[in-house]
Amino acid sequence: MEPATPEVFVGIDVSKARLDVAIGDEPPFAVDNDPAGHAALAGRLAPRRPRRVVMEATGGLEAAAAAALAAAGLPVMVVNPRQARDFAKAMGYLAKTDAIDAKALAHFAAAIKAEPRPLPDEAARGLDALLDRRRQLVGMRTMEENRKATARGRVLRDLEAHLRWLGEHIEEIDRELDERIRSSPAWRERDDLLRGIPGVGPVLSRTLLAGLPELGTISHRRAAALAGLAPLADDSGRRSGPRRIAGGRGQVRAVLYMAALSARRFNPALRALADRLEAAGKRPKVILVAVARKLLVIANAILKAGKPWDPEIAAKLAQNT
């Protein structure tokens, strides 16, 4: 009987100029982070038939490489940098170089149980990039508005001009986001279903479409975990600490959290949930997180069923808290 072929796990540390690659415990190597380097890497990895290829999310520097490897049929996973670094420290990787990080990621790839999920297609990545730019502009606008309180003369005029510019560009991005979504029949249908939920506006709908494309195909528990809205235990011995939320896709969670403020007022099922939790003595932040999580659960259920908002079904989902 022939011995089983050992599974291959690959870690890739991403920088602007190059990719440092570790295949299991083999000596790391590097390729350029450009189309030629991506093609060369795919050609080198494909014959090895790796079980997982893991790289960290690095502000978009990893996107082209991940897409090229996925297109070559390789099982790519883009992971949260904090999780990977915590794992590396736990495994004793205290020094930090690109080659060491690649080896740590290869060991991380072997240790994790999650399976690679399909990467968003080019249209979804473009939508996500536009949403990210919109968030940046809105953040700039908030900072400039805060500066107006103490500004005078020329500085005030300059701030007001910049605020007008920011407002115009945010409107332009909103129009482009709407055009992109409405031009795709599949996205348009999902957008219509999401926008039919009281408390879900255009920003949340677009964020869910781009930032959580799995929605409607996964369990409610998985959806909450991906958005970082699943409660985490904090118990030790006889102590039972308060549950907290962490991790997940931060931008999706942030938008859901803001949408929950509106949903609590205008969505009857979520208003009833909030009132019930408030009567039970729950803290305001706990209530808002619960509303955000249930809003996501309702969105997931509606996309999964492909049917519009139904107050009765939503009420039943909101009661399971």
Buried (B, 14 or more C-beta within 10 A) or exposed (E): EEEEEEEBBBBBBBBEEBBBBBBBEEEBBBBEBBEEBBBBBBEBBEEBEBBBBBBBBBEEBBBBBBBBBBEBEBBBBBBBBEEBBEBBEEEEBEEEEBBBBBBBBBBBBBEBEEEBBEBBEEBBBBBBEBBBBBBEBBEBBEEBEEBEEEBEEEEEEEBEEBBEBBEEBBEEBBEBBEEBBEEBEEBEEBBEBBBBBBBBBBBBBBBBBBBBBBBBEBEBEBBBBBBBBBBEEEEEEEEEEEEEBEBBBEBBBBBBBBBBEBBBEEBEBBBBBBEBBBEEEBEEEBBBBBBBBBBBBBBBBBBBEEEEBBEEBBBEBBEEE
